[in-house]
C-alpha cells in the first residue's frame, strides 16, 4: 500500500513540475518526460525511505 501511494504522489508531483517547467520554457507538454520524472521521484523516495532514512531504534 505504501508503494501505491508513493507512485500516486510521484505521478501527481511529477506532472505538476513537468507542466510548470514546460510552460515556463514555452515548450509543449511531454507525457514521456512526465513519466520519466515520476519514475525518478519514485525511485528516490523508495531508496530514501527504505534505506538511508530508515528509523533505527536500536541505539536509543
C-alpha positions as a Markdown table, in Angstrom:
| # | Residue | x | y | z |
|---|---|---|---|---|
| 1 | Unk | 0.0 | 0.0 | 0.0 |
| 2 | Unk | 2.9 | 2.3 | 0.8 |
| 3 | Unk | 4.3 | 2.0 | -2.7 |
| 4 | Unk | 1.0 | 2.6 | -4.4 |
| 5 | Unk | 0.5 | 5.9 | -2.5 |
| 6 | Unk | 4.1 | 6.8 | -3.3 |
| 7 | Unk | 3.6 | 6.1 | -7.1 |
| 8 | Unk | 0.4 | 8.2 | -7.0 |
| 9 | Unk | 2.1 | 11.2 | -5.4 |
| 10 | Unk | 5.2 | 10.8 | -7.6 |
| 11 | Unk | 2.9 | 11.0 | -10.7 |
| 12 | Unk | 1.0 | 14.0 | -9.4 |
| 13 | Unk | 4.1 | 15.9 | -8.3 |
| 14 | Unk | 6.0 | 14.9 | -11.5 |
| 15 | Unk | 3.1 | 16.1 | -13.7 |
| 16 | Unk | 2.8 | 19.4 | -11.9 |
| 17 | Unk | 6.6 | 20.0 | -12.1 |
| 18 | Unk | 6.7 | 19.0 | -15.8 |
| 19 | Unk | 3.8 | 21.2 | -16.7 |
| 20 | Unk | 5.2 | 24.2 | -15.0 |
| 21 | Unk | 8.7 | 23.8 | -16.4 |
| 22 | Unk | 7.3 | 23.2 | -19.9 |
| 23 | Unk | 5.1 | 26.3 | -19.6 |
| 24 | Unk | 8.0 | 28.4 | -18.4 |
| 25 | Unk | 10.1 | 27.3 | -21.3 |
| 26 | Unk | 7.3 | 27.7 | -23.9 |
| 27 | Unk | 7.7 | 24.0 | -24.8 |
| 28 | Unk | 4.9 | 21.5 | -25.5 |
| 29 | Unk | 3.8 | 19.3 | -22.6 |
| 30 | Unk | 5.5 | 15.9 | -22.8 |
| 31 | Unk | 3.8 | 12.9 | -21.2 |
| 32 | Unk | 7.0 | 10.8 | -21.7 |
| 33 | Unk | 9.0 | 13.4 | -19.7 |
| 34 | Unk | 6.4 | 13.4 | -17.0 |
| 35 | Unk | 6.5 | 9.6 | -16.6 |
| 36 | Unk | 10.3 | 9.7 | -16.5 |
| 37 | Unk | 10.3 | 12.4 | -13.9 |
| 38 | Unk | 7.7 | 10.5 | -11.8 |
| 39 | Unk | 9.9 | 7.3 | -12.0 |
| 40 | Unk | 12.9 | 9.3 | -10.8 |
| 41 | Unk | 10.9 | 10.7 | -7.9 |
| 42 | Unk | 9.5 | 7.2 | -7.0 |
| 43 | Unk | 13.0 | 5.7 | -7.0 |
| 44 | Unk | 14.5 | 8.5 | -4.9 |
| 45 | Unk | 11.6 | 8.3 | -2.4 |
| 46 | Unk | 11.8 | 4.5 | -2.2 |
| 47 | Unk | 15.6 | 4.5 | -1.7 |
| 48 | Unk | 15.5 | 7.3 | 0.9 |
| 49 | Unk | 12.5 | 5.8 | 2.8 |
| 50 | Unk | 13.6 | 2.2 | 2.9 |
| 51 | Unk | 17.4 | 2.6 | 3.0 |
| 52 | Unk | 19.0 | 5.8 | 4.0 |
| 53 | Unk | 16.4 | 7.4 | 6.3 |
| 54 | Unk | 15.2 | 4.2 | 8.0 |
| 55 | Unk | 14.4 | 4.8 | 11.6 |
| 56 | Unk | 16.8 | 2.7 | 13.7 |
| 57 | Unk | 15.7 | 2.4 | 17.3 |
| 58 | Unk | 18.4 | 0.1 | 18.5 |
| 59 | Unk | 20.7 | 2.9 | 19.6 |
| 60 | Unk | 18.0 | 4.6 | 21.8 |
